[in-house]
Amino acid sequence: HFDHIKKIAGYESIGIGGDYDGVPSFPQGLEDVSKYPALIAELLKRKWQDEEITAVLRNNFLRVFRRVEEVKQELKYLPPSEKEIPYKEAENACRLNLRNAIPSKNTSQSSSAHPAFTIISVIITSIMCTI
């Protein structure tokens, strides 16, 4: 999956985490974080550069969550959205659509999600679709 995402979206779009709560099964050889050295060894074997691996292990996550904190500050005065997401729209995590989920300052609902939410939802959706 890493090679495919790198090819279509760039290594800057890949991050890994160690929170396995709620995951019903694991890929063989990646049952827990103690297996990460084997993952890194495989990436090196596939000619991934140190910069790319460092980004996957640390820098991509830090970049995204710095932006999350910025967006948090930008949106802190907006009330939470009470708009219900229809079940049909939410039943397939790989097709989640967050349009109109965030109220704007001028109307009861905005026409689209904040760009940072879109980025985060794409990252989360990408991870969910590879499980």
C-alpha positions as CSV (number, residue, x, y, z in Angstrom):
1,H,0.0,0.0,0.0
2,F,2.8,2.4,0.8
3,D,4.3,2.1,-2.7
4,H,0.9,2.7,-4.3
5,I,0.1,5.8,-2.2
6,K,3.6,7.1,-2.8
7,K,3.1,6.7,-6.6
8,I,-0.3,8.3,-6.7
9,A,-0.2,10.9,-3.9
10,G,3.5,11.2,-2.9
11,Y,5.3,10.0,0.3
12,E,4.1,13.2,2.0
13,S,0.6,11.7,2.1
14,I,1.6,8.6,4.2
15,G,1.7,8.4,7.9
16,I,1.6,5.5,10.4
17,G,0.4,5.3,13.9
18,G,0.3,2.8,16.7
19,D,-3.3,3.0,17.9
20,Y,-4.7,-0.3,16.9
21,D,-7.9,0.0,18.9
22,G,-11.0,-1.2,17.1
23,V,-9.1,-2.9,14.3
24,P,-10.5,-6.4,13.9
25,S,-7.4,-7.9,12.2
26,F,-3.9,-7.0,11.3
27,P,-1.7,-7.6,8.3
28,Q,0.6,-10.5,8.9
29,G,3.9,-9.2,10.2
30,L,2.4,-5.9,11.5
31,E,0.4,-7.1,14.5
32,D,1.8,-4.4,16.7
33,V,4.3,-1.5,16.8
34,S,7.2,-3.8,17.7
35,K,7.0,-5.0,14.0
36,Y,7.8,-1.5,12.6
37,P,11.5,-2.2,12.2
38,A,10.5,-4.9,9.7
39,L,8.3,-2.4,7.8
40,I,11.2,0.1,7.7
41,A,13.6,-2.6,6.5
42,E,11.1,-3.5,3.7
43,L,10.9,0.1,2.6
44,L,14.7,0.4,2.5
45,K,14.8,-2.8,0.5
46,R,12.4,-1.1,-1.9
47,K,14.8,1.8,-2.3
48,W,12.9,4.3,-0.2
49,Q,15.1,7.3,0.8
50,D,15.9,8.3,4.4
51,E,14.0,11.5,3.8
52,E,10.9,9.6,2.7
53,I,11.0,7.2,5.6
54,T,11.5,10.0,8.1
55,A,8.5,11.8,6.7
56,V,6.3,8.6,6.9
57,L,7.4,7.9,10.5
58,R,7.3,11.5,11.9
59,N,7.3,14.6,9.7
60,N,4.1,14.0,7.8
61,F,2.2,13.5,11.0
62,L,3.7,16.6,12.7
63,R,2.9,18.7,9.6
64,V,-0.7,17.6,9.4
65,F,-1.3,18.1,13.2
66,R,0.4,21.5,13.2
67,R,-2.2,22.5,10.6
68,V,-5.0,20.8,12.6
69,E,-4.0,23.1,15.5
70,E,-4.1,26.2,13.2
71,V,-7.5,25.2,12.0
72,K,-8.7,24.7,15.6
73,Q,-7.7,28.2,16.4
74,E,-9.4,29.5,13.2
75,L,-12.7,27.7,14.0
76,K,-12.8,28.0,17.8
77,Y,-15.5,30.7,17.7
78,L,-17.8,28.8,15.4
79,P,-20.6,26.8,17.1
80,P,-20.5,23.0,16.5
81,S,-22.5,21.7,13.7
82,E,-25.7,20.0,14.6
83,K,-26.4,18.8,11.1
84,E,-27.1,15.1,11.0
85,I,-25.1,13.1,8.5
86,P,-27.5,10.7,6.7
87,Y,-26.7,7.0,7.4
88,K,-26.5,6.3,3.7
89,E,-23.7,8.9,3.3
90,A,-21.8,7.6,6.3
91,E,-22.2,3.8,5.9
92,N,-19.1,3.4,3.6
93,A,-16.1,5.1,5.2
94,C,-14.3,5.0,1.8
95,R,-16.9,7.3,0.4
96,L,-17.4,9.7,3.3
97,N,-18.6,13.2,2.1
98,L,-18.1,16.0,4.5
99,R,-19.7,18.8,2.4
100,N,-22.1,21.0,4.4
101,A,-20.9,19.6,7.7
102,I,-19.5,22.8,9.0
103,P,-21.5,26.0,9.6
104,S,-20.2,29.2,8.0
105,K,-20.2,32.6,9.7
106,N,-22.7,34.0,7.2
107,T,-25.2,31.2,6.7
108,S,-26.6,28.3,8.7
109,Q,-24.4,25.9,6.8
110,S,-21.3,26.3,4.5
111,S,-21.1,25.0,1.0
112,S,-18.1,22.8,1.7
113,A,-15.9,21.6,4.5
114,H,-12.9,23.6,5.6
115,P,-9.9,22.5,3.4
116,A,-8.0,21.2,6.4
117,F,-10.9,19.0,7.4
118,T,-11.0,17.7,3.8
119,I,-7.2,16.9,4.0
120,I,-7.7,15.1,7.3
121,S,-10.7,13.2,6.1
122,V,-8.8,12.1,3.0
123,I,-5.9,10.9,5.2
124,I,-8.2,9.0,7.5
125,T,-10.2,7.6,4.7
126,S,-7.0,6.4,2.9
127,I,-5.9,4.7,6.1
128,M,-9.4,3.1,6.6
129,C,-9.6,1.9,3.0
130,T,-6.2,0.1,3.3
131,I,-7.2,-2.0,6.4
